Amino acid sequence: MAHLLVVESWVGSMSRLLPRAIREGGHEFTFLTRDLHHYLRSAPEGVAHPLLGARNVITADTNDTEALLPRVRRLHEVLGFDGVLTSCDYYLPTVARTAAALGLPGPAPEAVGHACRKDATRRVLAEAGVAGPRFAVHEEWAELARAAREIGYPLVAKPVDLCAGMFVRRVDDEEQLAAAVGALADFPVNARGQRRVPAVLLEELLDGPEVSVETVSHAGAVHVIGVTDKSVGGAPAFIETGHMFPAALSAADADAAEQTALGALKALGLTDGVVAHTEIKLTSAGPRVVEVNPRPAGNRITELVRHVTGIDLAAAFVDVSLGRAPDLRRTDTGLRSAAVGFLVPEATGTLETLDGERVRTAPDVLEAQFAEPGRQVRAAGSNNEYLGHVMAADPAGTGARARVEALLGEVRSGLVIR
């Protein structure tokens, strides 16, 4: 039995999947957080949050890495950690530095730091010759306006250090660019109380469908688990509205996406101790890297993979964080594809009616969760405003996405926000 240090977590599905994977692996964990109530607020009433299953729950300022490292060293002397991990992007660099300081398994801190900063990722990949969009990074308005003209409209403006599509916007002219830059400037601190880098990343707008490549890296070898497709809506925002695993791609397109992701991971140095989620655009000019996430995929993708292949990416994440070879053997689950679709609010107000009861019991449905009427909602600007999701499978082929879309259509037909 191993003892893991978990430093913060997302509050969504991974905050449940990761503790489960640790427990089912026969291990235990200590949970380190600056604000336990951040997680308790997300637990259903009357249900203990899985993070409370920790052997120890310790409060510390996880936003101050320099002060945190001596504290963790002292804890390590007493508690003896075998690995350290997090599912939350904002703490991946802290975890990498902590693992290195304690002599525990994990990717190089520099590699993780580069992957968690979108501008650094762009520079590293460009220097390595890995295909991506034309881009520029600036803080001052005059330089941003000039760079935008050089790249050419339409383009994408995004923060360098936020997640879930927050403040990522398509801009078609200088007026829209000014609005996007102004909105970002009005958000100087992220949801975890960390001060943001004020730089803005401008990128060429890429055509074509978007997919993600799910990989597990151990002992210098990167194992491709598969390719997930995604649907994106909410223009001018880029909101993920659904995913299907495996993506319905030709063998050539799937291989091109996989090879591009492998090139990106190698260039960044993410070839050991990492479960990664690399987003790729299959453009008319070939595959281009959107971003590299050095942690398991969110938005229920890890569960899509498990339903189809039997591979538990949360468990693999625990294994590689302990320096152990992950179990990546595929099993016949009886399913050939699985998809998830998200209910995205298009209006601001009070959720008056949302009836998903029939959908919950429909054939082929794996999961169906929806918000309760009475909730205050706002028109979605990122992946943080979903009103629920439906997950369904197809035992015969790649029909899971169509099934999910039909089911969500039923729910939308009765959705009322006033």
Secondary structure, 3 states (H helix, E strand, C coil): CCEEEEECCCCCCHHHHHHHHHHHCCCEEEEEECCCHHHHCCCCCCCCCHHHHCCEEEECCCCCHHHHHHHHHHHHHHHCCCEEECCCHHHHHHHHHHHHHHCCCCCCHHHHHHHHCHHHHHHHHHHHCCCCCCEEEECCHHHHHHHHHHHCCCEEEEECCCCCCCCCEEECCHHHHHHHHHHHHCCCECCCCCECCCCEEEEECCCCCEEEEEEEEECCEEEEEEEEEEEEECCCECEEEEEEECCCCCHHHHHHHHHHHHHHHHHHCCCCCEEEEEEEEEECCEEEEEEEECCCCCCCHHHHHHHHHCCCHHHHHHHHHCCCCCCCCCCCCCCCEEEEEECCCCCCEEEEECCCHHHHCCCCEEEEEECCCCCEECCCCCCCCCCEEEEEEECCCCCHHHHHHHHHHHHHHCCEEC
